């Protein structure tokens, strides 16, 4: 799993039929302070995350093991919205 920052949404009216009804989010990997870096990627949202949220993403073949994505042609899934990050006894990110 990795930490990512949601920067927007992706809309695909033409897609694999198995993906119909699944929301696509645009994300960028984030550091321990919650700051985004790297190239954007698309992830299926199963937890109702939105732009500005810091999230947990599972990717690769593990993305197909989430309850709502089992057997789907996906490579990245948002599986949690983070409330905080704590490293070495210090909070580096707190929602809100």
LOBA-740328 format. One line per field, with one value per atom (N, C-alpha, C): residue number from 0; residue in one letter; chain; atom name; x, y, z. Coordinates in nm, 4 decimals. Layout:
REM residues N
num [NUM | ...]
residuo [a | ...]
cadena [A | ...]
atomo [CA | ...]
px [X | ...]
py [Y | ...]
pz [Z | ...]
REM end
This chain:
REM residues 96
num [0 | 0 | 0 | 1 | 1 | 1 | 2 | 2 | 2 | 3 | 3 | 3 | 4 | 4 | 4 | 5 | 5 | 5 | 6 | 6 | 6 | 7 | 7 | 7 | 8 | 8 | 8 | 9 | 9 | 9 | 10 | 10 | 10 | 11 | 11 | 11 | 12 | 12 | 12 | 13 | 13 | 13 | 14 | 14 | 14 | 15 | 15 | 15 | 16 | 16 | 16 | 17 | 17 | 17 | 18 | 18 | 18 | 19 | 19 | 19 | 20 | 20 | 20 | 21 | 21 | 21 | 22 | 22 | 22 | 23 | 23 | 23 | 24 | 24 | 24 | 25 | 25 | 25 | 26 | 26 | 26 | 27 | 27 | 27 | 28 | 28 | 28 | 29 | 29 | 29 | 30 | 30 | 30 | 31 | 31 | 31 | 32 | 32 | 32 | 33 | 33 | 33 | 34 | 34 | 34 | 35 | 35 | 35 | 36 | 36 | 36 | 37 | 37 | 37 | 38 | 38 | 38 | 39 | 39 | 39 | 40 | 40 | 40 | 41 | 41 | 41 | 42 | 42 | 42 | 43 | 43 | 43 | 44 | 44 | 44 | 45 | 45 | 45 | 46 | 46 | 46 | 47 | 47 | 47 | 48 | 48 | 48 | 49 | 49 | 49 | 50 | 50 | 50 | 51 | 51 | 51 | 52 | 52 | 52 | 53 | 53 | 53 | 54 | 54 | 54 | 55 | 55 | 55 | 56 | 56 | 56 | 57 | 57 | 57 | 58 | 58 | 58 | 59 | 59 | 59 | 60 | 60 | 60 | 61 | 61 | 61 | 62 | 62 | 62 | 63 | 63 | 63 | 64 | 64 | 64 | 65 | 65 | 65 | 66 | 66 | 66 | 67 | 67 | 67 | 68 | 68 | 68 | 69 | 69 | 69 | 70 | 70 | 70 | 71 | 71 | 71 | 72 | 72 | 72 | 73 | 73 | 73 | 74 | 74 | 74 | 75 | 75 | 75 | 76 | 76 | 76 | 77 | 77 | 77 | 78 | 78 | 78 | 79 | 79 | 79 | 80 | 80 | 80 | 81 | 81 | 81 | 82 | 82 | 82 | 83 | 83 | 83 | 84 | 84 | 84 | 85 | 85 | 85 | 86 | 86 | 86 | 87 | 87 | 87 | 88 | 88 | 88 | 89 | 89 | 89 | 90 | 90 | 90 | 91 | 91 | 91 | 92 | 92 | 92 | 93 | 93 | 93 | 94 | 94 | 94 | 95 | 95 | 95]
residuo [x | x | x | x | x | x | x | x | x | x | x | x | x | x | x | x | x | x | x | x | x | x | x | x | x | x | x | x | x | x | x | x | x | x | x | x | x | x | x | x | x | x | x | x | x | x | x | x | x | x | x | x | x | x | x | x | x | x | x | x | x | x | x | x | x | x | x | x | x | x | x | x | x | x | x | x | x | x | x | x | x | x | x | x | x | x | x | x | x | x | x | x | x | x | x | x | x | x | x | x | x | x | x | x | x | x | x | x | x | x | x | x | x | x | x | x | x | x | x | x | x | x | x | x | x | x | x | x | x | x | x | x | x | x | x | x | x | x | x | x | x | x | x | x | x | x | x | x | x | x | x | x | x | x | x | x | x | x | x | x | x | x | x | x | x | x | x | x | x | x | x | x | x | x | x | x | x | x | x | x | x | x | x | x | x | x | x | x | x | x | x | x | x | x | x | x | x | x | x | x | x | x | x | x | x | x | x | x | x | x | x | x | x | x | x | x | x | x | x | x | x | x | x | x | x | x | x | x | x | x | x | x | x | x | x | x | x | x | x | x | x | x | x | x | x | x | x | x | x | x | x | x | x | x | x | x | x | x | x | x | x | x | x | x | x | x | x | x | x | x | x | x | x | x | x | x | x | x | x | x | x | x | x | x | x | x | x | x]
cadena [A | A | A | A | A | A | A | A | A | A | A | A | A | A | A | A | A | A | A | A | A | A | A | A | A | A | A | A | A | A | A | A | A | A | A | A | A | A | A | A | A | A | A | A | A | A | A | A | A | A | A | A | A | A | A | A | A | A | A | A | A | A | A | A | A | A | A | A | A | A | A | A | A | A | A | A | A | A | A | A | A | A | A | A | A | A | A | A | A | A | A | A | A | A | A | A | A | A | A | A | A | A | A | A | A | A | A | A | A | A | A | A | A | A | A | A | A | A | A | A | A | A | A | A | A | A | A | A | A | A | A | A | A | A | A | A | A | A | A | A | A | A | A | A | A | A | A | A | A | A | A | A | A | A | A | A | A | A | A | A | A | A | A | A | A | A | A | A | A | A | A | A | A | A | A | A | A | A | A | A | A | A | A | A | A | A | A | A | A | A | A | A | A | A | A | A | A | A | A | A | A | A | A | A | A | A | A | A | A | A | A | A | A | A | A | A | A | A | A | A | A | A | A | A | A | A | A | A | A | A | A | A | A | A | A | A | A | A | A | A | A | A | A | A | A | A | A | A | A | A | A | A | A | A | A | A | A | A | A | A | A | A | A | A | A | A | A | A | A | A | A | A | A | A | A | A | A | A | A | A | A | A | A | A | A | A | A | A]
atomo [N | CA | C | N | CA | C | N | CA | C | N | CA | C | N | CA | C | N | CA | C | N | CA | C | N | CA | C | N | CA | C | N | CA | C | N | CA | C | N | CA | C | N | CA | C | N | CA | C | N | CA | C | N | CA | C | N | CA | C | N | CA | C | N | CA | C | N | CA | C | N | CA | C | N | CA | C | N | CA | C | N | CA | C | N | CA | C | N | CA | C | N | CA | C | N | CA | C | N | CA | C | N | CA | C | N | CA | C | N | CA | C | N | CA | C | N | CA | C | N | CA | C | N | CA | C | N | CA | C | N | CA | C | N | CA | C | N | CA | C | N | CA | C | N | CA | C | N | CA | C | N | CA | C | N | CA | C | N | CA | C | N | CA | C | N | CA | C | N | CA | C | N | CA | C | N | CA | C | N | CA | C | N | CA | C | N | CA | C | N | CA | C | N | CA | C | N | CA | C | N | CA | C | N | CA | C | N | CA | C | N | CA | C | N | CA | C | N | CA | C | N | CA | C | N | CA | C | N | CA | C | N | CA | C | N | CA | C | N | CA | C | N | CA | C | N | CA | C | N | CA | C | N | CA | C | N | CA | C | N | CA | C | N | CA | C | N | CA | C | N | CA | C | N | CA | C | N | CA | C | N | CA | C | N | CA | C | N | CA | C | N | CA | C | N | CA | C | N | CA | C | N | CA | C | N | CA | C | N | CA | C | N | CA | C | N | CA | C | N | CA | C | N | CA | C | N | CA | C | N | CA | C | N | CA | C]
px [0.0841 | 0.0000 | 0.0885 | 0.0305 | 0.1036 | 0.0100 | 0.0694 | -0.0065 | -0.0168 | -0.1357 | -0.1553 | -0.2482 | -0.2377 | -0.3206 | -0.4148 | -0.5441 | -0.6416 | -0.6443 | -0.6163 | -0.6088 | -0.7259 | -0.8121 | -0.9269 | -0.9960 | -1.0797 | -1.1528 | -1.1213 | -1.1476 | -1.1321 | -1.2653 | -1.3131 | -1.4400 | -1.4139 | -1.4656 | -1.4519 | -1.5893 | -1.6558 | -1.7874 | -1.7773 | -1.6665 | -1.6425 | -1.5341 | -1.5698 | -1.4754 | -1.5207 | -1.4369 | -1.4721 | -1.6042 | -1.6966 | -1.8268 | -1.8171 | -1.7130 | -1.6979 | -1.6686 | -1.6256 | -1.5947 | -1.7125 | -1.8222 | -1.9400 | -1.9856 | -2.0134 | -2.0592 | -1.9460 | -1.8227 | -1.7084 | -1.6505 | -1.6296 | -1.5766 | -1.4243 | -1.3733 | -1.2298 | -1.1736 | -1.0674 | -1.0037 | -0.8635 | -0.8197 | -0.6847 | -0.6023 | -0.4921 | -0.4121 | -0.2650 | -0.1907 | -0.0438 | 0.0094 | 0.1163 | 0.1780 | 0.2149 | 0.2112 | 0.2391 | 0.3490 | 0.4198 | 0.5225 | 0.4589 | 0.5408 | 0.4888 | 0.4280 | 0.4460 | 0.3811 | 0.2503 | 0.2163 | 0.0943 | 0.1098 | 0.2317 | 0.2553 | 0.2712 | 0.1953 | 0.2006 | 0.3309 | 0.3707 | 0.4875 | 0.4708 | 0.5493 | 0.5430 | 0.4332 | 0.4218 | 0.3241 | 0.1852 | 0.0814 | -0.0557 | -0.0894 | -0.1837 | -0.2347 | -0.3829 | -0.4516 | -0.5955 | -0.6167 | -0.7089 | -0.7423 | -0.8940 | -0.9437 | -1.0860 | -1.1129 | -1.2214 | -1.2572 | -1.3616 | -1.3305 | -1.4292 | -1.4680 | -1.4174 | -1.4442 | -1.5029 | -1.5432 | -1.6030 | -1.5054 | -1.3821 | -1.2817 | -1.3091 | -1.2436 | -1.2625 | -1.1380 | -1.1443 | -1.0314 | -0.9873 | -0.8562 | -0.8002 | -0.7787 | -0.8314 | -0.8130 | -0.6767 | -0.6194 | -0.4999 | -0.5484 | -0.5066 | -0.5664 | -0.4609 | -0.5092 | -0.4282 | -0.4708 | -0.3721 | -0.3984 | -0.3286 | -0.3990 | -0.3348 | -0.3268 | -0.2156 | -0.1998 | -0.1396 | -0.1266 | -0.0808 | -0.1905 | -0.1514 | -0.2516 | -0.3336 | -0.2814 | -0.3565 | -0.4812 | -0.4820 | -0.5975 | -0.7226 | -0.7050 | -0.8197 | -0.8733 | -0.8227 | -0.8688 | -0.9608 | -0.9808 | -1.0767 | -1.2159 | -1.3041 | -1.4369 | -1.5112 | -1.5013 | -1.5769 | -1.5028 | -1.3774 | -1.3010 | -1.2545 | -1.3022 | -1.2588 | -1.2893 | -1.1857 | -1.2019 | -1.2118 | -1.1961 | -1.2049 | -1.0669 | -1.0644 | -0.9364 | -0.8815 | -0.8387 | -0.7888 | -0.6467 | -0.5732 | -0.4350 | -0.4123 | -0.5087 | -0.4960 | -0.6349 | -0.6468 | -0.7749 | -0.7531 | -0.8373 | -0.8363 | -0.9125 | -0.8417 | -0.9032 | -0.9216 | -0.8761 | -0.8937 | -0.8642 | -0.9323 | -0.9060 | -0.8355 | -0.7188 | -0.6388 | -0.6872 | -0.6917 | -0.7234 | -0.5964 | -0.4889 | -0.3627 | -0.2475 | -0.1272 | -0.0033 | 0.0848 | 0.1447 | 0.2327 | 0.3617 | 0.4733 | 0.6040 | 0.6954 | 0.7514 | 0.8439 | 0.7846 | 0.6565 | 0.5906 | 0.5409 | 0.5631 | 0.5184 | 0.4127 | 0.3045 | 0.2033 | 0.2519 | 0.2637 | 0.3099 | 0.1936 | 0.0766 | -0.0448 | -0.1643 | -0.2563 | -0.3845 | -0.4914 | -0.5964 | -0.7052 | -0.7780 | -0.8126 | -0.9049 | -0.8728]
py [-0.1175 | 0.0000 | 0.1237 | 0.2325 | 0.3586 | 0.4741 | 0.5860 | 0.7062 | 0.7907 | 0.8456 | 0.9305 | 1.0462 | 1.1506 | 1.2699 | 1.2733 | 1.2888 | 1.2925 | 1.4337 | 1.4411 | 1.5724 | 1.5989 | 1.5004 | 1.5219 | 1.3917 | 1.3999 | 1.2825 | 1.2575 | 1.1366 | 1.0997 | 1.0420 | 1.0851 | 1.0368 | 0.9626 | 0.8403 | 0.7593 | 0.7012 | 0.7612 | 0.7099 | 0.5780 | 0.5579 | 0.4312 | 0.3569 | 0.2434 | 0.1659 | 0.0207 | -0.0640 | -0.2043 | -0.2125 | -0.2953 | -0.3059 | -0.3372 | -0.4069 | -0.4402 | -0.3168 | -0.2084 | -0.0864 | 0.0098 | -0.0222 | 0.0656 | 0.0781 | 0.2007 | 0.2265 | 0.2493 | 0.2387 | 0.2622 | 0.4003 | 0.4756 | 0.6112 | 0.6067 | 0.6877 | 0.6941 | 0.8254 | 0.8157 | 0.9340 | 0.9506 | 1.0749 | 1.1074 | 1.1331 | 1.0594 | 1.0660 | 1.0863 | 1.1340 | 1.1428 | 1.0883 | 1.0105 | 0.9597 | 1.0777 | 1.0568 | 1.1639 | 1.1213 | 1.2220 | 1.1937 | 1.1871 | 1.1722 | 1.1578 | 1.2851 | 1.3973 | 1.5221 | 1.5431 | 1.4475 | 1.4592 | 1.5426 | 1.5756 | 1.6574 | 1.5668 | 1.5972 | 1.5124 | 1.5289 | 1.4229 | 1.4245 | 1.3126 | 1.3167 | 1.2113 | 1.2328 | 1.1338 | 1.1409 | 1.1003 | 1.1637 | 1.1261 | 0.9863 | 0.9222 | 0.7926 | 0.7853 | 0.6947 | 0.6760 | 0.5586 | 0.5766 | 0.4707 | 0.4607 | 0.3399 | 0.3183 | 0.3528 | 0.4247 | 0.4675 | 0.3730 | 0.3093 | 0.2224 | 0.2753 | 0.3955 | 0.4485 | 0.5891 | 0.6391 | 0.7723 | 0.8839 | 0.8714 | 0.9760 | 1.0886 | 1.2011 | 1.3122 | 1.3981 | 1.4964 | 1.5865 | 1.6485 | 1.6483 | 1.7035 | 1.6022 | 1.4815 | 1.3781 | 1.3122 | 1.2778 | 1.1947 | 1.0525 | 0.9612 | 0.8277 | 0.7177 | 0.5959 | 0.4755 | 0.4074 | 0.3751 | 0.3098 | 0.1745 | 0.0740 | -0.0539 | -0.0673 | -0.1225 | -0.1286 | -0.2612 | -0.2753 | -0.4017 | -0.5063 | -0.6319 | -0.7390 | -0.7345 | -0.6754 | -0.6639 | -0.5773 | -0.4892 | -0.4017 | -0.4813 | -0.5998 | -0.6820 | -0.7655 | -0.7421 | -0.8158 | -0.7346 | -0.6062 | -0.5278 | -0.5840 | -0.5759 | -0.6364 | -0.5918 | -0.4632 | -0.4119 | -0.4199 | -0.4646 | -0.4710 | -0.6124 | -0.7095 | -0.8468 | -0.8886 | -0.9314 | -0.9771 | -0.8675 | -0.7415 | -0.6309 | -0.5996 | -0.5404 | -0.5048 | -0.3735 | -0.3740 | -0.2519 | -0.2738 | -0.1625 | -0.1677 | -0.0818 | 0.0038 | 0.0882 | 0.1137 | 0.0999 | 0.1177 | 0.1994 | 0.3021 | 0.3784 | 0.2953 | 0.2520 | 0.1633 | 0.2300 | 0.3545 | 0.4239 | 0.5718 | 0.6515 | 0.7952 | 0.8175 | 0.8792 | 0.8984 | 1.0177 | 0.9991 | 1.1077 | 1.1749 | 1.0956 | 1.1515 | 1.0590 | 1.1166 | 1.0405 | 1.0773 | 0.9768 | 0.9998 | 0.9235 | 0.9938 | 0.9336 | 0.9706 | 0.8722 | 0.8981 | 0.9793 | 0.9621 | 1.0355 | 1.1731 | 1.2144 | 1.3460 | 1.3298 | 1.4052 | 1.4045 | 1.4892 | 1.4276 | 1.4993 | 1.5426 | 1.4828 | 1.5203 | 1.4975 | 1.5944 | 1.5775 | 1.6370 | 1.5590 | 1.6025 | 1.7204 | 1.8125 | 1.9093 | 2.0446]
pz [0.0000 | 0.0000 | 0.0000 | -0.0489 | -0.0492 | -0.0198 | 0.0195 | 0.0520 | -0.0738 | -0.0981 | -0.2152 | -0.1801 | -0.2598 | -0.2463 | -0.3659 | -0.3423 | -0.4513 | -0.5094 | -0.6402 | -0.7054 | -0.7990 | -0.8193 | -0.9062 | -0.9420 | -1.0443 | -1.0910 | -1.2373 | -1.2800 | -1.4202 | -1.4662 | -1.5815 | -1.6347 | -1.7644 | -1.7716 | -1.8926 | -1.9260 | -2.0230 | -2.0591 | -2.1346 | -2.2035 | -2.2720 | -2.1939 | -2.1362 | -2.0559 | -2.0500 | -1.9969 | -1.9804 | -1.9042 | -1.9489 | -1.8823 | -1.7333 | -1.6901 | -1.5486 | -1.4633 | -1.5273 | -1.4536 | -1.4442 | -1.5079 | -1.4999 | -1.3551 | -1.3156 | -1.1796 | -1.0810 | -1.1264 | -1.0379 | -1.0651 | -0.9586 | -0.9681 | -0.9825 | -1.0729 | -1.0978 | -1.0436 | -0.9658 | -0.9086 | -0.9644 | -0.9714 | -1.0147 | -0.8881 | -0.8735 | -0.7517 | -0.7842 | -0.6841 | -0.6908 | -0.5603 | -0.5676 | -0.4459 | -0.3558 | -0.2228 | -0.1281 | -0.0308 | 0.0235 | 0.1233 | 0.2627 | 0.3668 | 0.5027 | 0.5590 | 0.4896 | 0.5288 | 0.4526 | 0.3667 | 0.2888 | 0.1639 | 0.1273 | 0.0078 | -0.1152 | -0.2220 | -0.3419 | -0.4201 | -0.4868 | -0.5750 | -0.6773 | -0.7793 | -0.8808 | -0.9827 | -1.0694 | -1.1784 | -1.1308 | -1.1868 | -1.1510 | -1.2023 | -1.1337 | -1.1772 | -1.1445 | -1.2098 | -1.1895 | -1.0951 | -1.0000 | -0.9052 | -0.8915 | -0.8763 | -0.8509 | -0.7046 | -0.6792 | -0.5441 | -0.4856 | -0.3719 | -0.3064 | -0.1683 | -0.1307 | 0.0036 | 0.0023 | -0.1142 | -0.1274 | -0.0917 | -0.1372 | -0.1190 | -0.2191 | -0.1993 | -0.2903 | -0.3013 | -0.3889 | -0.4112 | -0.2793 | -0.2569 | -0.1348 | -0.0242 | -0.0393 | 0.0631 | 0.0497 | 0.1633 | 0.1688 | 0.1922 | 0.1078 | 0.1074 | 0.1090 | 0.1318 | 0.1198 | -0.0096 | -0.0924 | -0.2211 | -0.2215 | -0.2660 | -0.2919 | -0.4428 | -0.4908 | -0.6357 | -0.6792 | -0.8083 | -0.8646 | -0.8533 | -0.8510 | -0.8461 | -0.7179 | -0.6107 | -0.4849 | -0.5007 | -0.5979 | -0.6200 | -0.6554 | -0.7043 | -0.7415 | -0.6255 | -0.5045 | -0.3877 | -0.2976 | -0.3266 | -0.2501 | -0.2778 | -0.1799 | -0.1930 | -0.3194 | -0.3531 | -0.4680 | -0.6002 | -0.5982 | -0.7232 | -0.7569 | -0.6824 | -0.7060 | -0.8500 | -0.9188 | -1.0563 | -1.1605 | -1.1206 | -1.2160 | -1.2741 | -1.3934 | -1.4566 | -1.4014 | -1.2750 | -1.2111 | -1.1609 | -1.1503 | -1.1037 | -0.9802 | -0.9438 | -0.8241 | -0.7665 | -0.6337 | -0.5659 | -0.4385 | -0.4186 | -0.2946 | -0.1919 | -0.0850 | 0.0140 | 0.1506 | 0.1666 | 0.2936 | 0.2811 | 0.3642 | 0.3737 | 0.5072 | 0.5033 | 0.6247 | 0.7059 | 0.8377 | 0.9293 | 0.9797 | 0.9920 | 1.0390 | 1.0029 | 1.0079 | 0.9944 | 1.1122 | 1.1748 | 1.2882 | 1.2640 | 1.2710 | 1.2487 | 1.3640 | 1.4302 | 1.5398 | 1.6527 | 1.6794 | 1.7864 | 1.7486 | 1.6231 | 1.5769 | 1.4687 | 1.4789 | 1.3750 | 1.2581 | 1.1415 | 1.0237 | 0.9359 | 0.9601 | 0.8868 | 0.9757 | 0.9772 | 1.0430 | 0.9538 | 0.9308 | 0.8441 | 0.9086 | 0.8227 | 0.8667 | 0.8979]
REM end
